[in-house]
Amino acid sequence: MQRLLKDVQEQLRAHLPSFDADKLIDTSINQFHAVPKDHERMLEQLSGTNVAQIAVGDRIVRQVVSPVLNAAGERMGFVVEWADRTQEVQVEEEVARIVQAAAAGDLSERVGTAGKQGFLLQLAQQLNMLLDNNADGLSRVSALLSSLSQGDLTARMDGDLQGVFATIRDDANATADQLAGIVRRIKDSSLAINSAATEIATGNSDLSRRTEQQAAALEETAASMEELTATVKQNADNADQANRLVLNAACVAAQGGDVVGRVVSTMADIDASSKRIAEIISVIDGIAFQTNILALNAAVEAARAGEQGRGFAVVASEVRTLAQRSAGAAKEIKHLIEDSVARIGNGAALASEAGSTMQQVVSSVQRVTDIMGEITSASREQAAGITQVNQTVTQMDETTQQNAALVEEATAAARSMEEQAAQLVDAVAVFRLEQEDRLSTLLANARHAYH
């Protein structure tokens, strides 16, 4: 202790001017403490060993104070032990600083070996070796991670490492291998996705163009169908009107047929009456002829009678004259009646022919009526069918328009997917793998296809 105090005597005199290491006997220990009264109080209350660390100048001293007791257990004094721990404390502080730096990730600090010997030197050397090994292993890991971060997946950890660093090396290399395999598959998949996205985008573009053309064609078809529907409806209305007119014509023709039939019947009656009149005229003509013969005979007989028959001859002559005139009139009437009968016969024949023709007209009109009814029914069905077709075409047009919109959305989505795939290709292009030349060519082709 005296040697220690001599070493720090000059430093102590800065605080204790009268300090003399050679005159320690009968000197109070309290003077070495910053608060002597606190230390004195501690000694008075001391019942067991007290261990403390105090600073003596620039030295760190481990102080052990033990009470000295007599047989009766009374304290007779104290035993103080000082041990210079300056170098140990310095090493402890240095180790603590280095450990704190290492805990913060700084492995560049080292424990100084100058002036150390024995256990402290060995501790410093072992600690520095530990730091060197840790720094070397972590630098290898850092180098590998740096290469991986820059996209170089060919980098691996090497070196003759042991223990946990060997495990880290193996695990890191296995991780790099797995990552390289994953990236390689991602590259291959990204190329396939990019190619498929390009094909999908191209197909959707073609589909969109065809759908737009189809939509335009359907729109024109819908407009034409509307015009056709209006035309067919107009035709159906005209067919209904024509059917009504034909029905009226059929009624008129039927009435005309009845009238012609009655005319034919009347003409037949007139023909029969004319023939009866002709027969009566023939009878009158015969009577006139016979009267003329009788008058002639009477005149002959009157001539034979002479004067007695002269008056009778005059009467017979007058009668003969009347008979001749009656016969002439009867002949004229007969000729007129015969001419009338001939004309009536012709009229009856014409009326009969007109009746037959009228029956044919009635039959034809009835047939036309039936046909017009069928045409009207067919026109109505056609109008209904055209209307339904028009509705269907309209729905198809709306559906096609919706499909066109969906195809446009699908095309935009495909283009977006194509862009995303190209971005994925560019993203994985930063990784360098084995057989990089072949992959670089494929990636370049993929980017060229996209652009």
Steps between C-alpha positions, in 0.01 A plus 500: 500500500786733591656445158168578334464819701851605416420457132202734528641723773533805276146462372367465855683811613291697254210430734699424823800733508639346824478141374815293550504134401782431744295624796183294467515359852244663732342674198119490464375310197207736471720757328507289184124528455311785339264527799704397808206529739292255292789255505547549876129436556525184286789375718312568820205298375710226343415155633644293217735521205443798267626490142520817298686641200659839540715727289842584632650751266487343157484154649196287570529321835290216632452568870401226744432616860449237771439567873742350760307357794621369838378188671208693643394606152604858553650689207862579567580652161492437124702315243519672161611324182579693183548334164602698192241417229587784270616279212212257553249782502658647189469163329144466625411845369677429171321166465169663591558769237594245234206275591267800485642594158466139384144494626443812290648319197851650509757218497797721417598571864772289665639460853849647533770250607773750585594495867291193571627171618379176640130446509412847374725458195350159428150643545575785259646265240209256523246780481676650197506157333128467570438838342721411202314174440163667537601786273637259238190280506263794495700670223465185291126498569485873420691446174259225401197710589650798316545288187146367534365853547673602177338209317807276487358161594824320409680623814562249780674496840829311512784459749587252772242606757405312810213474739208734455676682215533174309128448557433857387718441191316182408158652570586820311627305199190278509285814521685649203450177307129500583470868414681444170263214420198712590621795295582269209147361512359851536701607195373206299145561624524873432607427143212257459258746661626781282464288188152384603398855593620624162302230321193571716529873435538440126207257499285740701587781261392286204190389691422861588532604137279213381249566776483867403446399137233253605338764719495744208355232270236408758415865545446534125303173502286629786427819304414293190282270709312801634437618145402147395271471801329825404468382138361159598256665740390733220460198270294324766278807532466518121418128490229555762356786298520297176333209677215725605467634144503147359232397748288795384569407136400142574173621648438724196590215262265267684223758475581549129484123453155496657385787275639331189326180605173686529563664159564159345179370655306804371651464153394136499144603588504766226628242251218264593243782469641603162471147373139488621427829322656359183273202524195725542607710202533181297143414597384851400688468172328164435162653578571790262606253229187295547290819508660604172418159351148524624470855362634376167253214498223741596597730212494208262161394623377862480619520142309187418193644662502802279298798608381324808850444620638844413459640852637187649794526257569855626496377856716203409740736327522722808544197720770373268668838510487499880619142504792591276582801714471288815721239341754771404491649848525154651804428282665827602418432865631146458823629348532752785418235759747258340765772499414580864509132588839472330625807684349377826669164440831673446436712810410189698815328374705807589328524838568131558860550398517809721357291782766234446769768479360667811514168683862468394560857616335422833712184533815692406416781740437242773834338421666842504328564833640177640846581364484853640398353835800271489722791392362712784558222753849436363575875504393520862715202591785645297459835673502328840807296401681804362416691819642217709807482275539875532483473880754218491732699273461801731590284800793354305609854416485601868680180602764555233549858616544372857737230374694765313533701822609187689751416227639853523536456877661158447735654243597774743551238774710288264711803407540581868599139570742519209654814648517338844662191346753718322571680827543161666743401226693823555487448878653152487746606232721651772581152632803328351484123481695225334444471123438873510565546127204284399269664753617848401414423139155377599440806720611732221263328259218529752560872550524550124170315452334723759632826359 
